[in-house]
Amino acid sequence: MVQGPRCLHYSQYGMSLCVLGMAEEFRSQGVAVNALWPRTAILTAAMEMLGGGKGVADQCRKPEIMADAAYVILTKDSTSFTGNFAIDDTVLLESGETDLDQYACVPGSSLLPDFFLDVESSDSKEQQMGQGDIKDGGAESGPAKTFKAILPFLNQELVQTIGGVFEFNLSGKEEGVWYMDLKNGKGAIGKGSAPSAAECTMTMDSEDFTKMFTGSLKPTLAFMSGKLKMKGT
């Protein structure tokens, strides 16, 4: 089983293709190849280092959720369950496990969603209200409304966890440049180029951008079809 991808960087995109390719290559031999994604942040040594200790731990799940989900997948019939991209808590719920709170580092706490997973976190959005600022003097466009919807997720813990600046070059009907700063302060979203150098620049049509962030266009499909182009790390 291949674990990943955590985000849509080129190496993880390559892993996704490996899962699909190897699943077909070894299907006739009864060997299964699946990918396992975490729905939320998982507390690892790297997360503790980036998040500064206890603060980030409060919003993470334990690594045991990935281990238990992997066990469920590994015990499935390899001739029928292959080529899948599974999500840890969905795997466990479908296997009959109902107590997911046991995997939270702090039971009952609000969980930090995996940043690039294109499904909603099982946690309530209202519990994850954060701080940030949208700077746009004009009327709200499609992208502006989308970024405004993202705004409540910004908080210092997310900034400490992600540690990156993203720039979006949008073309088409709502042409413009936007940035998402998840590296400084409590995070910020704004129109125009990022105040500091962006580590990752994404280029796409403004309508496709809105579709991607509202869930009707999956990031992997957008990337594979050329609708989403990425530059950086």
Residue frames as a rotation matrix with the C-alpha (Angstrom) as fourth column:
MET 1
0.582 0.813 0.000 0.00
0.813 -0.582 0.000 0.00
0.000 0.000 -1.000 0.00
VAL 2
-0.493 -0.694 0.525 1.25
0.674 -0.686 -0.274 3.47
0.550 0.218 0.806 -0.86
GLN 3
0.167 0.524 -0.836 0.53
0.913 -0.402 -0.070 6.10
-0.373 -0.751 -0.545 1.79
GLY 4
-0.674 -0.321 -0.666 -0.13
0.104 -0.933 0.344 9.59
-0.732 0.162 0.662 0.47
PRO 5
-0.395 -0.784 0.480 -0.40
0.615 -0.613 -0.496 12.05
0.683 0.099 0.724 -1.08
ARG 6
-0.242 0.254 -0.936 -0.64
0.864 -0.382 -0.327 14.76
-0.441 -0.888 -0.128 1.60
CYS 7
0.206 0.291 -0.934 -0.69
-0.095 -0.944 -0.315 17.65
-0.974 0.153 -0.167 -0.88
LEU 8
0.873 0.263 0.411 -0.64
0.359 0.225 -0.906 18.42
-0.330 0.938 0.102 -4.56
HIS 9
0.203 -0.884 -0.421 3.09
-0.684 -0.436 0.585 18.91
-0.700 0.170 -0.693 -4.96
TYR 10
0.229 -0.101 -0.968 4.67
-0.928 0.277 -0.249 17.25
0.293 0.956 -0.030 -7.98
SER 11
-0.799 -0.590 -0.116 6.15
-0.528 0.780 -0.336 14.34
0.289 -0.207 -0.935 -6.01
GLN 12
-0.608 0.649 0.457 2.80
-0.189 0.440 -0.878 13.48
-0.771 -0.620 -0.145 -4.44
TYR 13
0.359 0.685 -0.634 1.08
-0.817 -0.097 -0.568 13.83
-0.451 0.722 0.525 -7.81
GLY 14
-0.258 -0.563 -0.785 3.59
-0.830 0.546 -0.118 11.27
0.495 0.621 -0.608 -9.09
MET 15
-0.926 -0.046 0.374 2.66
-0.286 0.733 -0.618 8.96
-0.245 -0.679 -0.692 -6.21
SER 16
-0.013 0.998 0.054 -0.98
-0.528 0.039 -0.848 9.18
-0.849 -0.040 0.526 -7.24
LEU 17
0.380 0.095 -0.920 -0.12
-0.915 0.184 -0.359 8.07
0.135 0.978 0.157 -10.75
CYS 18
-0.700 -0.684 -0.206 1.99
-0.620 0.725 -0.299 5.24
0.354 -0.081 -0.932 -9.31
VAL 19
-0.580 0.564 0.588 -1.01
-0.352 0.477 -0.805 3.97
-0.734 -0.674 -0.078 -7.34
LEU 20
0.458 0.835 -0.306 -3.20
-0.626 0.059 -0.778 3.91
-0.631 0.547 0.549 -10.43
GLY 21
0.211 -0.463 -0.861 -0.51
-0.907 0.236 -0.349 2.44
0.365 0.855 -0.370 -12.66
MET 22
-0.798 -0.602 0.035 0.70
-0.561 0.721 -0.407 -0.27
0.220 -0.344 -0.913 -10.28
ALA 23
-0.265 0.789 0.555 -2.84
-0.532 0.360 -0.766 -1.24
-0.804 -0.498 0.324 -9.34
GLU 24
0.707 0.531 -0.467 -3.48
-0.662 0.264 -0.702 -2.15
-0.249 0.806 0.538 -12.96
GLU 25
-0.022 -0.826 -0.564 -0.02
-0.862 0.301 -0.407 -3.67
0.506 0.477 -0.718 -13.50
PHE 26
-0.893 -0.442 0.089 -0.33
-0.409 0.710 -0.573 -6.10
0.190 -0.548 -0.815 -10.58
ARG 27
-0.074 0.961 0.265 -4.08
-0.975 -0.014 -0.223 -6.69
-0.211 -0.275 0.938 -10.63
SER 28
0.487 0.290 -0.824 -3.75
-0.625 0.775 -0.096 -10.00
0.610 0.562 0.559 -12.49
GLN 29
-0.404 -0.724 -0.559 -1.31
0.001 0.611 -0.792 -11.23
0.915 -0.320 -0.246 -9.82
GLY 30
0.441 0.699 -0.562 -3.71
0.606 0.231 0.762 -10.48
0.663 -0.676 -0.322 -6.99
VAL 31
-0.485 -0.652 -0.583 -1.52
0.874 -0.393 -0.286 -7.70
-0.042 -0.648 0.760 -5.59
ALA 32
0.608 0.782 0.140 -3.41
0.771 -0.623 0.131 -4.60
0.190 0.029 -0.981 -4.44
VAL 33
-0.684 -0.729 0.010 -2.07
0.710 -0.669 -0.218 -1.05
0.166 -0.142 0.976 -4.47
ASN 34
0.479 0.869 0.126 -4.05
0.760 -0.483 0.435 1.64
0.439 -0.112 -0.892 -2.65
ALA 35
-0.577 -0.596 0.559 -3.41
0.211 -0.770 -0.603 5.12
0.789 -0.229 0.570 -1.27
LEU 36
0.187 0.599 -0.779 -4.40
0.954 0.078 0.289 6.25
0.234 -0.797 -0.557 2.20
TRP 37
-0.329 -0.198 0.923 -5.05
0.179 -0.973 -0.145 9.93
0.927 0.117 0.356 2.91
PRO 38
-0.655 0.177 -0.735 -5.50
0.739 -0.056 -0.672 11.56
-0.160 -0.983 -0.095 6.34
ARG 39
0.300 0.819 0.490 -8.58
0.808 -0.491 0.325 13.75
0.507 0.298 -0.809 6.64
THR 40
0.993 0.040 0.111 -6.99
-0.031 -0.820 0.571 15.87
0.114 -0.571 -0.813 9.35
ALA 41
0.194 -0.964 0.184 -3.53
-0.751 -0.267 -0.604 16.85
0.631 -0.021 -0.776 10.49
ILE 42
0.791 -0.050 -0.609 -1.66
0.305 0.896 0.323 13.95
0.530 -0.442 0.724 12.10
LEU 43
0.807 -0.499 0.317 0.62
-0.576 -0.545 0.609 14.63
-0.131 -0.674 -0.727 15.06
THR 44
0.709 -0.699 -0.095 4.13
0.596 0.665 -0.449 13.65
0.377 0.262 0.888 14.00
ALA 45
0.083 -0.774 -0.627 7.54
0.833 -0.292 0.470 14.91
-0.547 -0.562 0.621 15.07
ALA 46
-0.711 -0.335 0.619 7.51
0.667 -0.600 0.442 17.22
0.223 0.727 0.650 12.04
MET 47
0.181 0.869 0.461 4.14
0.459 -0.489 0.742 18.67
0.870 0.077 -0.487 13.01
GLU 48
0.683 0.016 -0.730 5.31
0.722 -0.167 0.672 19.25
-0.111 -0.986 -0.126 16.57
MET 49
-0.371 -0.910 -0.184 8.36
0.812 -0.414 0.412 21.09
-0.451 0.004 0.892 15.27
LEU 50
-0.684 0.141 0.716 6.41
0.498 -0.627 0.599 23.24
0.533 0.766 0.359 12.81
GLY 51
0.242 0.947 0.210 3.51
0.379 -0.291 0.879 23.88
0.893 -0.133 -0.429 15.15
GLY 52
-0.333 -0.486 0.808 5.52
-0.468 -0.659 -0.589 24.79
0.819 -0.574 -0.008 18.20
GLY 53
-0.980 -0.193 0.043 4.34
-0.137 0.507 -0.851 22.04
0.142 -0.840 -0.524 20.53
LYS 54
-0.725 0.688 0.030 1.07
0.409 0.465 -0.785 21.73
-0.554 -0.557 -0.619 22.39
GLY 55
-0.315 0.646 -0.695 -0.88
-0.522 -0.729 -0.442 24.28
-0.793 0.224 0.567 20.32
VAL 56
-0.351 0.148 -0.925 -0.80
-0.903 0.208 0.376 22.21
0.248 0.967 0.061 17.17
ALA 57
-0.979 -0.040 -0.202 -1.32
0.010 0.970 -0.242 18.95
0.206 -0.239 -0.949 19.06
ASP 58
-0.591 0.806 -0.040 -4.71
-0.118 -0.136 -0.984 20.20
-0.798 -0.576 0.176 20.21
GLN 59
0.219 0.696 -0.684 -5.88
-0.784 -0.292 -0.548 20.17
-0.581 0.656 0.482 16.57
CYS 60
-0.388 -0.483 -0.785 -4.36
-0.860 0.496 0.120 16.88
0.331 0.722 -0.607 15.43
ARG 61
0.856 0.516 0.017 -5.21
-0.500 0.821 0.274 13.21
0.128 -0.243 0.962 15.46
LYS 62
0.216 -0.770 0.601 -2.83
-0.543 0.417 0.729 10.50
-0.811 -0.484 -0.328 16.63
PRO 63
-0.479 -0.484 -0.733 -0.85
-0.878 0.255 0.405 8.43
-0.009 0.837 -0.547 14.09
GLU 64
-0.780 0.178 0.601 -2.78
-0.065 0.931 -0.359 5.38
-0.623 -0.319 -0.714 15.30
ILE 65
0.291 0.944 -0.158 -5.73
-0.310 -0.063 -0.949 6.35
-0.905 0.325 0.274 13.09
MET 66
0.243 -0.293 -0.925 -3.56
-0.969 -0.033 -0.244 5.85
0.041 0.956 -0.292 10.01
ALA 67
-0.797 -0.597 0.091 -2.22
-0.603 0.793 -0.084 2.56
-0.022 -0.122 -0.992 11.36
ASP 68
-0.459 0.702 0.544 -5.69
-0.022 0.603 -0.797 1.19
-0.888 -0.378 -0.261 12.09
ALA 69
0.525 0.646 -0.554 -7.03
-0.555 -0.234 -0.798 2.35
-0.645 0.727 0.236 8.72
ALA 70
-0.167 -0.685 -0.709 -4.05
-0.974 0.224 0.013 0.76
0.150 0.693 -0.705 6.98
TYR 71
-0.846 -0.123 0.519 -4.75
-0.306 0.909 -0.284 -2.51
-0.437 -0.399 -0.806 8.79
VAL 72
0.123 0.974 0.188 -8.36
-0.149 0.205 -0.967 -2.48
-0.981 0.091 0.171 7.55
ILE 73
0.536 0.040 -0.843 -7.18
-0.818 -0.220 -0.531 -1.93
-0.207 0.975 -0.085 3.97
LEU 74
-0.451 -0.847 -0.281 -4.44
-0.883 0.470 -0.001 -4.57
0.133 0.247 -0.960 4.20
THR 75
-0.769 0.207 0.605 -6.93
-0.124 0.880 -0.459 -7.18
-0.627 -0.428 -0.651 5.37
LYS 76
0.300 0.870 -0.391 -9.32
-0.629 -0.128 -0.767 -6.57
-0.717 0.477 0.508 2.46
ASP 77
0.522 -0.033 0.852 -9.51
0.501 0.821 -0.275 -8.90
-0.691 0.570 0.445 -0.53
SER 78
-0.275 -0.775 -0.569 -6.59
-0.069 -0.575 0.816 -7.79
-0.959 0.263 0.104 -2.70
THR 79
-0.753 0.007 0.657 -8.30
0.615 0.362 0.701 -8.99
-0.233 0.932 -0.278 -5.87
SER 80
0.129 0.909 0.396 -11.24
0.938 -0.241 0.248 -6.64
0.321 0.340 -0.884 -5.47
PHE 81
0.915 0.155 -0.373 -9.98
0.307 -0.866 0.394 -3.66
-0.262 -0.475 -0.840 -3.44
THR 82
-0.146 -0.985 0.088 -7.21
0.814 -0.070 0.576 -2.00
-0.562 0.155 0.813 -5.42
GLY 83
-0.576 -0.185 0.796 -6.52
0.702 -0.611 0.366 1.33
0.419 0.770 0.482 -7.11
ASN 84
0.527 0.849 -0.032 -8.39
0.705 -0.416 0.575 3.30
0.475 -0.326 -0.818 -4.44
PHE 85
-0.608 -0.567 0.555 -7.66
0.079 -0.739 -0.669 6.61
0.790 -0.363 0.495 -2.73
ALA 86
0.220 0.711 -0.668 -9.04
0.717 0.347 0.605 6.04
0.662 -0.612 -0.433 0.76
ILE 87
-0.075 -0.155 0.985 -9.50
-0.477 -0.862 -0.172 8.47
0.876 -0.483 -0.009 3.67
ASP 88
-0.843 -0.502 -0.194 -8.54
-0.128 0.537 -0.834 7.25
0.523 -0.678 -0.517 7.12
ASP 89
-0.761 0.558 0.330 -11.72
-0.422 -0.040 -0.906 7.97
-0.492 -0.829 0.266 9.11
THR 90
0.137 0.815 -0.564 -14.00
-0.991 0.107 -0.086 6.87
-0.010 0.570 0.821 6.26
VAL 91
-0.295 -0.348 -0.890 -12.21
-0.408 0.888 -0.212 3.52
0.864 0.301 -0.404 6.12
LEU 92
-0.989 -0.142 -0.047 -12.71
-0.012 0.394 -0.919 3.04
0.149 -0.908 -0.391 9.85
LEU 93
-0.442 0.894 0.074 -16.35
-0.729 -0.310 -0.610 4.13
-0.523 -0.324 0.789 9.84
GLU 94
0.191 0.507 -0.841 -17.13
-0.915 0.402 0.034 1.74
0.355 0.763 0.540 6.99
SER 95
-0.502 -0.452 -0.737 -15.45
-0.169 0.887 -0.429 -1.07
0.848 -0.091 -0.522 8.94
GLY 96
0.329 0.759 -0.562 -17.76
0.502 0.364 0.785 -0.48
0.800 -0.541 -0.261 11.91
GLU 97
-0.515 -0.556 -0.652 -15.61
0.854 -0.269 -0.444 1.74
0.071 -0.786 0.614 14.12
THR 98
0.424 0.784 0.453 -17.77
0.673 -0.608 0.421 4.53
0.606 0.127 -0.785 15.57
ASP 99
0.827 -0.157 -0.539 -15.51
0.398 -0.514 0.760 6.05
-0.396 -0.843 -0.363 18.23
LEU 100
0.438 -0.677 0.592 -13.24
0.638 -0.230 -0.735 8.36
0.634 0.699 0.331 16.22
ASP 101
0.798 -0.096 0.595 -12.73
-0.386 -0.840 0.382 10.63
0.463 -0.534 -0.707 19.21
GLN 102
0.856 -0.503 0.115 -10.25
0.216 0.552 0.805 8.08
-0.469 -0.664 0.582 20.57
TYR 103
0.279 -0.777 0.564 -7.85
0.957 0.178 -0.229 9.15
0.077 0.604 0.793 17.84
ALA 104
0.670 -0.015 0.742 -7.91
0.098 -0.989 -0.108 12.85
0.736 0.145 -0.661 18.72
CYS 105
-0.440 -0.880 -0.182 -4.90
0.416 -0.021 -0.909 14.06
0.796 -0.475 0.375 20.68
VAL 106
-0.953 0.299 0.044 -7.37
-0.189 -0.476 -0.859 16.14
-0.235 -0.827 0.510 22.67
PRO 107
-0.632 0.755 0.178 -10.81
0.773 0.593 0.227 14.44
0.066 0.281 -0.958 22.55
GLY 108
0.324 0.898 -0.298 -13.59
0.866 -0.409 -0.288 16.83
-0.380 -0.164 -0.910 21.62
SER 109
-0.205 -0.487 -0.849 -11.27
0.118 -0.873 0.473 19.45
-0.972 -0.003 0.236 20.18
SER 110
0.818 0.390 -0.423 -11.59
-0.312 -0.318 -0.895 21.16
-0.483 0.864 -0.139 16.79
LEU 111
0.259 -0.725 0.639 -9.41
0.541 0.656 0.526 19.36
-0.800 0.210 0.562 14.24
LEU 112
-0.084 -0.417 -0.905 -7.19
-0.578 -0.720 0.385 20.97
-0.812 0.555 -0.180 11.64
PRO 113
0.847 0.461 0.265 -8.23
-0.072 0.593 -0.802 19.69
-0.527 0.660 0.536 8.19
ASP 114
-0.123 -0.839 0.531 -5.66
0.689 0.313 0.654 18.33
-0.715 0.446 0.539 5.80
PHE 115
-0.318 -0.017 -0.948 -4.99
-0.144 -0.987 0.066 21.42
-0.937 0.157 0.311 3.70
PHE 116
-0.645 -0.032 -0.764 -5.28
-0.744 -0.203 0.637 20.02
-0.176 0.979 0.107 0.18
LEU 117
-0.853 0.434 0.290 -7.81
0.432 0.899 -0.074 17.26
-0.293 0.062 -0.954 0.73
ASP 118
-0.883 0.469 0.009 -10.78
-0.354 -0.678 0.645 18.20
0.308 0.566 0.764 -1.45
VAL 119
-0.042 0.903 -0.428 -13.49
0.503 0.389 0.772 17.05
0.863 -0.183 -0.470 0.94
GLU 120
0.327 0.229 0.917 -14.90
-0.545 -0.747 0.381 18.74
0.772 -0.624 -0.120 4.01
SER 121
-0.818 -0.574 0.041 -13.43
-0.307 0.376 -0.875 17.95
0.486 -0.728 -0.483 7.38
SER 122
-0.206 0.754 -0.624 -15.67
0.614 0.596 0.517 15.92
0.762 -0.276 -0.586 9.65
ASP 123
-0.598 -0.040 -0.801 -15.28
0.726 -0.450 -0.520 18.74
-0.339 -0.892 0.298 12.19
SER 124
0.546 0.837 0.008 -17.79
0.796 -0.516 -0.315 21.58
-0.260 0.179 -0.949 12.15
LYS 125
-0.085 -0.558 0.826 -16.62
0.734 -0.595 -0.327 24.64
0.674 0.578 0.460 10.21
GLU 126
0.643 0.416 0.643 -18.11
-0.052 -0.814 0.579 26.88
0.764 -0.406 -0.501 12.85
GLN 127
0.933 -0.304 -0.193 -15.71
0.267 0.223 0.938 25.45
-0.242 -0.926 0.289 15.41
GLN 128
0.119 -0.960 0.252 -12.71
0.950 0.184 0.252 26.40
-0.288 0.209 0.934 13.30
MET 129
0.884 0.257 0.391 -13.28
0.379 -0.883 -0.276 30.14
0.274 0.392 -0.878 12.95
GLY 130
0.005 -0.959 -0.282 -9.95
0.980 -0.051 0.193 31.93
-0.200 -0.277 0.940 12.70
GLN 131
0.506 0.075 -0.859 -8.60
0.126 -0.992 -0.013 35.38
-0.853 -0.102 -0.511 11.92
GLY 132
-0.407 -0.625 0.666 -7.38
0.829 0.052 0.556 37.00
-0.382 0.779 0.497 8.73
ASP 133
-0.016 0.368 -0.930 -8.14
-0.086 -0.927 -0.365 39.81
-0.996 0.074 0.047 6.32
ILE 134
0.028 0.072 0.997 -9.39
0.971 0.236 -0.044 40.15
-0.239 0.969 -0.063 2.76
LYS 135
-0.273 -0.196 -0.942 -8.30
0.065 -0.980 0.186 43.37
-0.960 -0.011 0.280 1.10
ASP 136
-0.665 0.144 0.733 -10.38
0.747 0.139 0.650 44.16
-0.008 0.980 -0.200 -1.98
GLY 137
-0.826 0.269 -0.496 -11.88
-0.067 -0.920 -0.387 47.55
-0.560 -0.286 0.777 -2.63
GLY 138
-0.703 0.554 -0.446 -14.33
-0.637 -0.213 0.740 46.46
0.315 0.805 0.503 -5.33
ALA 139
0.361 0.909 0.208 -17.44
-0.933 0.351 0.086 44.36
0.005 -0.225 0.974 -5.42
GLU 140
-0.162 -0.409 0.898 -17.05
-0.500 0.818 0.283 40.73
-0.851 -0.403 -0.337 -4.54
SER 141
-0.052 0.056 -0.997 -16.33
-0.952 0.297 0.066 38.56
0.300 0.953 0.038 -7.56
GLY 142
0.788 0.321 -0.526 -16.46
-0.248 0.947 0.206 34.76
0.564 -0.032 0.825 -7.72
PRO 143
-0.032 -0.878 -0.478 -12.86
0.454 0.413 -0.789 34.40
0.890 -0.243 0.386 -6.47
ALA 144
-0.600 -0.180 0.779 -13.46
-0.470 -0.709 -0.525 37.06
0.647 -0.681 0.341 -3.80
LYS 145
0.414 0.830 0.373 -16.43
-0.854 0.213 0.474 35.13
0.314 -0.515 0.798 -2.45
THR 146
0.678 -0.224 -0.700 -14.39
0.154 0.975 -0.163 31.94
0.719 0.003 0.695 -2.50
PHE 147
-0.425 -0.905 -0.020 -11.52
0.277 -0.109 -0.955 33.49
0.862 -0.411 0.297 -0.56
LYS 148
-0.320 0.390 0.863 -14.00
-0.805 -0.592 -0.031 35.00
0.499 -0.705 0.504 1.89
ALA 149
0.763 0.621 -0.181 -15.31
-0.471 0.725 0.503 31.49
0.443 -0.298 0.846 2.54
ILE 150
0.308 -0.753 -0.581 -11.76
0.493 0.649 -0.579 30.31
0.813 -0.108 0.571 3.24
LEU 151
-0.121 -0.439 0.890 -11.06
-0.326 -0.830 -0.453 33.23
0.938 -0.345 -0.042 5.56
PRO 152
0.632 0.430 0.645 -12.60
-0.714 -0.001 0.700 31.74
0.302 -0.903 0.306 8.74
PHE 153
0.898 -0.305 -0.315 -10.10
0.340 0.938 0.061 28.87
0.277 -0.162 0.947 8.62
LEU 154
0.120 -0.930 0.347 -7.11
0.137 -0.331 -0.934 31.16
0.983 0.160 0.088 9.05
ASN 155
0.979 0.062 0.193 -5.47
-0.175 -0.228 0.958 31.11
0.103 -0.972 -0.212 12.45
GLN 156
0.322 -0.934 0.154 -2.01
-0.946 -0.310 0.092 31.10
-0.038 -0.176 -0.984 13.96
GLU 157
0.090 -0.261 0.961 -1.93
-0.326 0.904 0.277 27.32
-0.941 -0.338 -0.003 14.36
LEU 158
0.816 0.253 0.520 -2.67
0.386 0.433 -0.815 26.83
-0.431 0.865 0.256 10.65
VAL 159
0.828 -0.558 -0.054 0.06
-0.485 -0.664 -0.570 29.32
0.282 0.498 -0.820 9.77
GLN 160
0.080 -0.831 0.550 2.57
-0.906 0.169 0.387 27.51
-0.415 -0.530 -0.740 11.97
THR 161
0.259 0.094 0.961 1.59
0.014 0.995 -0.101 24.20
-0.966 0.040 0.256 10.41
ILE 162
0.859 0.165 0.485 1.61
0.463 0.155 -0.873 25.17
-0.219 0.974 0.057 6.71
GLY 163
0.209 -0.846 -0.491 4.34
0.209 -0.451 0.867 27.80
-0.955 -0.284 0.083 6.69
GLY 164
-0.563 -0.413 0.716 3.91
0.757 0.090 0.647 28.87
-0.332 0.906 0.262 3.06
VAL 165
-0.260 0.453 -0.853 2.77
-0.314 -0.875 -0.369 31.71
-0.913 0.172 0.370 0.81
PHE 166
-0.369 0.249 0.895 0.55
0.757 0.639 0.135 30.85
-0.539 0.728 -0.424 -2.18
GLU 167
-0.554 0.179 -0.813 -0.24
-0.424 -0.901 0.090 33.02
-0.717 0.394 0.575 -5.17
PHE 168
-0.085 0.649 0.756 -3.12
0.648 0.612 -0.453 32.48
-0.757 0.452 -0.472 -7.59
ASN 169
-0.802 -0.162 -0.575 -2.94
-0.322 -0.693 0.645 33.88
-0.503 0.703 0.503 -11.12
LEU 170
-0.171 0.867 0.468 -6.50
0.474 0.489 -0.732 33.75
-0.864 0.097 -0.495 -12.42
SER 171
-0.983 -0.107 -0.150 -7.55
-0.088 -0.440 0.894 34.30
-0.162 0.892 0.423 -16.01
GLY 172
-0.594 0.791 0.147 -10.90
0.734 0.458 0.502 34.45
0.329 0.406 -0.852 -17.79
LYS 173
0.249 0.879 0.407 -14.05
0.584 -0.471 0.661 36.16
0.773 0.074 -0.630 -16.58
GLU 174
0.997 0.067 0.026 -12.66
0.014 -0.539 0.842 37.25
0.070 -0.840 -0.539 -13.19
GLU 175
0.382 -0.923 0.033 -9.04
0.531 0.190 -0.826 37.82
0.757 0.333 0.563 -14.16
GLY 176
0.658 -0.225 0.718 -6.71
-0.580 -0.760 0.294 38.85
0.480 -0.610 -0.631 -11.36
VAL 177
-0.275 -0.811 -0.517 -3.99
0.061 0.522 -0.851 37.89
0.960 -0.265 -0.094 -8.92
TRP 178
0.737 0.487 0.468 -4.67
-0.477 -0.115 0.871 36.78
0.478 -0.866 0.148 -5.36
TYR 179
-0.409 -0.873 -0.265 -2.48
-0.337 0.415 -0.845 35.53
0.848 -0.256 -0.464 -2.55
MET 180
0.838 0.536 -0.103 -2.91
-0.116 0.359 0.926 33.41
0.534 -0.764 0.363 0.56
ASP 181
-0.176 -0.926 0.335 -0.29
-0.590 -0.173 -0.789 33.98
0.788 -0.336 -0.516 3.24
LEU 182
0.902 0.395 -0.174 -0.07
-0.128 0.631 0.765 30.97
0.412 -0.668 0.620 5.54
LYS 183
0.166 -0.940 -0.298 3.41
0.698 0.325 -0.638 31.83
0.696 -0.102 0.710 6.76
ASN 184
-0.790 -0.524 0.318 3.22
0.241 -0.742 -0.625 35.13
0.564 -0.417 0.713 8.62
GLY 185
-0.735 0.468 0.490 1.24
-0.669 -0.619 -0.411 36.28
0.111 -0.630 0.768 11.64
LYS 186
-0.371 0.714 0.594 -2.28
-0.238 0.546 -0.804 34.87
-0.898 -0.439 -0.033 11.79
GLY 187
-0.499 0.124 0.858 -2.49
0.761 0.536 0.365 34.47
-0.415 0.835 -0.362 8.04
ALA 188
-0.220 0.429 -0.876 -3.93
-0.292 -0.886 -0.360 36.76
-0.931 0.177 0.320 5.38
ILE 189
-0.122 0.253 0.960 -5.73
0.905 0.425 0.003 36.69
-0.407 0.869 -0.281 2.06
GLY 190
0.020 0.108 -0.994 -5.55
-0.034 -0.994 -0.108 39.57
-0.999 0.036 -0.016 -0.38
LYS 191
0.857 0.271 0.438 -5.89
0.438 0.062 -0.897 40.75
-0.270 0.961 -0.066 -3.94
GLY 192
0.725 -0.677 -0.126 -2.68
-0.650 -0.614 -0.447 41.38
0.225 0.406 -0.886 -5.83
SER 193
0.167 -0.767 -0.620 0.79
-0.051 0.621 -0.782 39.86
0.985 0.162 0.065 -5.55
ALA 194
0.707 0.045 -0.705 1.85
0.643 0.373 0.669 38.47
0.293 -0.927 0.234 -2.21
PRO 195
0.910 -0.366 0.197 3.80
-0.411 -0.861 0.299 40.96
0.060 -0.353 -0.934 -0.03
SER 196
-0.012 -0.921 0.389 6.51
-0.689 0.290 0.664 38.32
-0.725 -0.260 -0.638 0.39
ALA 197
-0.558 -0.301 -0.773 7.77
-0.816 0.368 0.446 35.86
0.151 0.880 -0.451 -2.22
ALA 198
0.536 0.818 0.209 5.32
-0.825 0.560 -0.075 33.04
-0.179 -0.132 0.975 -2.92
GLU 199
-0.445 -0.678 0.585 6.62
-0.540 0.724 0.429 29.48
-0.715 -0.125 -0.688 -2.55
CYS 200
-0.624 0.330 0.708 3.90
0.611 0.771 0.179 28.14
-0.487 0.544 -0.683 -4.83
THR 201
-0.600 0.433 -0.673 2.12
-0.601 -0.799 0.022 29.86
-0.528 0.417 0.740 -7.73
MET 202
-0.439 0.563 0.700 -1.07
0.570 0.777 -0.267 28.37
-0.695 0.282 -0.662 -9.16
THR 203
-0.776 0.155 -0.612 -2.42
-0.516 -0.714 0.473 29.43
-0.363 0.683 0.634 -12.55
MET 204
-0.714 0.597 0.365 -5.94
0.666 0.740 0.094 28.64
-0.214 0.311 -0.926 -13.74
ASP 205
-0.511 0.657 0.554 -9.20
0.195 -0.539 0.820 30.03
0.837 0.527 0.148 -15.09
SER 206
-0.805 0.173 0.567 -11.20
-0.560 -0.535 -0.632 31.95
0.194 -0.827 0.528 -12.48
GLU 207
0.263 0.964 -0.046 -14.32
-0.910 0.263 0.319 29.85
0.320 -0.042 0.947 -13.01
ASP 208
0.331 -0.236 -0.914 -12.33
0.067 0.972 -0.227 26.61
0.941 0.014 0.338 -12.61
PHE 209
-0.763 -0.625 0.165 -10.76
-0.059 -0.186 -0.981 28.10
0.644 -0.758 0.105 -9.47
THR 210
-0.369 0.716 0.593 -14.19
-0.927 -0.332 -0.176 28.66
0.071 -0.614 0.786 -7.93
LYS 211
0.575 0.585 -0.572 -15.30
-0.583 0.784 0.215 25.17
0.574 0.209 0.792 -8.94
MET 212
-0.109 -0.717 -0.688 -12.19
0.134 0.676 -0.725 23.63
0.985 -0.172 0.022 -7.38
PHE 213
-0.919 -0.324 0.224 -12.59
-0.140 -0.262 -0.955 25.35
0.368 -0.909 0.196 -4.05
THR 214
-0.197 0.911 0.363 -16.33
-0.977 -0.150 -0.155 24.66
-0.087 -0.385 0.919 -3.87
GLY 215
-0.341 -0.075 0.937 -15.78
-0.421 0.904 -0.081 20.96
-0.841 -0.422 -0.340 -4.52
SER 216
0.718 0.693 0.062 -17.22
-0.245 0.334 -0.910 20.53
-0.651 0.639 0.410 -8.03
LEU 217
0.727 -0.591 -0.350 -13.75
-0.306 0.177 -0.935 20.24
0.615 0.787 -0.052 -9.62
LYS 218
0.910 -0.405 -0.092 -11.23
0.314 0.526 0.790 17.96
-0.272 -0.748 0.606 -7.94
PRO 219
0.546 -0.755 -0.363 -7.67
-0.625 -0.655 0.425 19.36
-0.558 -0.005 -0.830 -7.71
THR 220
-0.289 -0.691 0.662 -6.09
-0.005 0.693 0.721 16.15
-0.957 0.205 -0.204 -9.03
LEU 221
0.236 0.468 0.852 -8.36
0.858 0.311 -0.409 16.16
-0.456 0.827 -0.328 -12.08
ALA 222
0.960 0.101 -0.261 -7.73
0.010 -0.944 -0.330 19.88
-0.280 0.314 -0.907 -12.63
PHE 223
0.182 -0.976 -0.120 -3.99
-0.607 -0.207 0.767 19.29
-0.773 -0.067 -0.630 -12.54
MET 224
-0.341 -0.319 0.884 -4.06
0.308 0.851 0.426 16.21
-0.888 0.418 -0.191 -14.75
SER 225
0.406 0.604 0.686 -6.25
0.857 0.009 -0.515 17.92
-0.317 0.797 -0.514 -17.36
GLY 226
-0.488 -0.718 0.497 -4.05
0.832 -0.554 0.018 21.02
0.262 0.422 0.868 -17.48
LYS 227
0.461 0.732 0.501 -6.66
0.470 -0.681 0.562 23.32
0.753 -0.023 -0.658 -15.94
LEU 228
0.974 -0.227 0.020 -4.39
-0.124 -0.450 0.884 23.86
-0.192 -0.864 -0.466 -12.94
LYS 229
0.444 -0.896 0.013 -0.73
0.364 0.167 -0.916 24.70
0.818 0.412 0.401 -13.44
MET 230
0.979 -0.118 -0.165 1.64
0.135 -0.225 0.965 24.91
-0.151 -0.967 -0.205 -10.50
LYS 231
0.334 -0.921 0.200 5.09
0.153 -0.157 -0.976 26.39
0.930 0.357 0.089 -10.09
GLY 232
0.017 -0.405 0.914 7.22
-0.878 -0.444 -0.180 26.12
0.479 -0.799 -0.363 -6.98
THR 233
-0.776 -0.357 -0.520 7.44
-0.070 0.868 -0.492 23.62
0.627 -0.345 -0.698 -4.11
